[in-house]
Amino acid sequence: MTRAESGYGRMGRRGGTRRAERAYTEDHADDYGQDDYEDGYDPEEDFSAEYGHTRPADTGNPDDVHADDALDEEQDGAGETGRPSRRRGRGRAGRGSGAPRRRASGGRRAGAGKVSAFSASAIKKVSVLGDRPNQIVYTLAEQSRRKRGTAVLGVLLGAFSIALVTLLGLLSYQLFAGPGGNAAGGDESVVAPPEGHNTLTPELYLSEPNREDVFGPINERPEGAEPMTEDAVFGGVEEIGLDDMKLELREGSVTDSCTSLVWGDELGQSLVDGNCVRAASGVYTDADEQYVAQFTLFDLADAEEAAKVERQLDPTNPESGAGFLLSQTNDEIPGLQEGYSQANSQVMGHYLAVFWVAETDGAEPADNTDMATLNVASMNAAQHVYEEVVAVKQAAEQAKE
């Protein structure tokens, strides 16, 4: 309890004299085991030594006295009359309720220094010094808020760092690993066909499902399988034919962008969904350049995905969107770019093979068997698939031994 609180709280009972005030202060000091002021104990000096405060120099001005002296005189007047002085209402409201006491502009006031320790005994020592205990409490509270704010900031920075590291890890994984489960290569999105591309679809289209008795050993693409190469696909089929129909390879290539060989969004998306990693395309013509055949081979994840792509490729399927192969012939060969054409497709394990044929000028077929022979001759271009079936069977037999 401060002197101001003891003064106002006991108004009317203590007689309002300075002697009573001094007696109360001495008793208060004795309660805490301290000597009185005449024995040399100065609580202000003790407080200043412990907490780093200094006593202001004596200015020699008689007006530089504690504002409490004027307040005590005002209380004396109130005690004699039995009612508070009118001066109490002039800017001093709330003083009697324990509010921190203001000091006169010229009075002594020890500045609030940096508090490094706080205990109950320190409060006891300075309890007679007015509002200084409140200053200590306010200082400690401010330091506590600062420490708590620093701790919260540290937690937030730590959480932000963890989130940033996690985000960078995810981005790095997506950048270097690609889509989950995909082999190297392949499209992650549909490649738009070139502007002005042809949209020819065959007038006759036939398809054959997967044959388990033949292509069952390669229904799934082996993990870590070597990607198709131009030499592997076309090295042994530079010349193909049937009976008198002889065809020669004019151009062959292998690409890891399967969707660049087709047009139609739904068809392209089916290749992406089927994890097509490589596609081969070759153009064959006869010696007289009367007939043209285009062979295309898609390397997909498994036979089921190959069948899904075939359904999207089928121009007779009412549930599929518009789309088909892009012609790989040059401008000197109108066939497969305009006019009449026929196509056959076959699911061959995890491969989808498409054989597209026409006369080089795009004319309607004559009343002969040439077009049928051309269809069968073009199917000999899929030799690479049969070679893979043989290789897988041999590996399985060796594993049994």
Stockholm file with secondary structure:
# STOCKHOLM 1.0

chainA/1-401         MTRAESGYGRMGRRGGTRRAERAYTEDHADDYGQDDYEDGYDPEEDFSAEYGHTRPADTGNPDDVHADDALDEEQDGAGETGRPSRRRGRGRAGRGSGAPRRRASGGRRAGAGKVSAFSASAIKKVSVLGDRPNQIVYTLAEQSRRKRGTAVLGVLLGAFSIALVTLLGLLSYQLFAGPGGNAAGGDESVVAPPEGHNTLTPELYLSEPNREDVFGPINERPEGAEPMTEDAVFGGVEEIGLDDMKLELREGSVTDSCTSLVWGDELGQSLVDGNCVRAASGVYTDADEQYVAQFTLFDLADAEEAAKVERQLDPTNPESGAGFLLSQTNDEIPGLQEGYSQANSQVMGHYLAVFWVAETDGAEPADNTDMATLNVASMNAAQHVYEEVVAVKQAAEQAKE
#=GR chainA/1-401 SS CCHHHHHHHTTTTSTTCHHHHHHHHHHHHHHTTCCCGGGTCCHHHHHHHHHTCCCCCCCCCTTCCCHHHHHHHHHHHHHHHTSCCGGGGTTCTTGGGTCCCCCCTTSCCCCCCCCCCCCHHHHHHHTTSTTHHHHHHHHHHHHHHHHHHHHHHHHHHHHHHHHHHHHHHHHHHHHHHCSTTCCSSCCSSCCCCCTTCCCCCCSEEEEECCCHHHHGGGSBCCTTCCCCCHHHHHTTCSEEEETTEEEEEEEEEEESCGGGGEECHHHHHHHHHTTCCEEEEEEEECTTSCEEEEEEEEECSBHHHHHHHHHHHCTTCTTSCSCEECCCCCTTCCTTTSSCCEEEEEEETTEEEEEEEEETTCCCCCSSSHHHHHHHHHGGGGHHHHHHHHHHHHHHHHHHC
#=GC SS_cons         CCHHHHHHHTTTTSTTCHHHHHHHHHHHHHHTTCCCGGGTCCHHHHHHHHHTCCCCCCCCCTTCCCHHHHHHHHHHHHHHHTSCCGGGGTTCTTGGGTCCCCCCTTSCCCCCCCCCCCCHHHHHHHTTSTTHHHHHHHHHHHHHHHHHHHHHHHHHHHHHHHHHHHHHHHHHHHHHHCSTTCCSSCCSSCCCCCTTCCCCCCSEEEEECCCHHHHGGGSBCCTTCCCCCHHHHHTTCSEEEETTEEEEEEEEEEESCGGGGEECHHHHHHHHHTTCCEEEEEEEECTTSCEEEEEEEEECSBHHHHHHHHHHHCTTCTTSCSCEECCCCCTTCCTTTSSCCEEEEEEETTEEEEEEEEETTCCCCCSSSHHHHHHHHHGGGGHHHHHHHHHHHHHHHHHHC
//
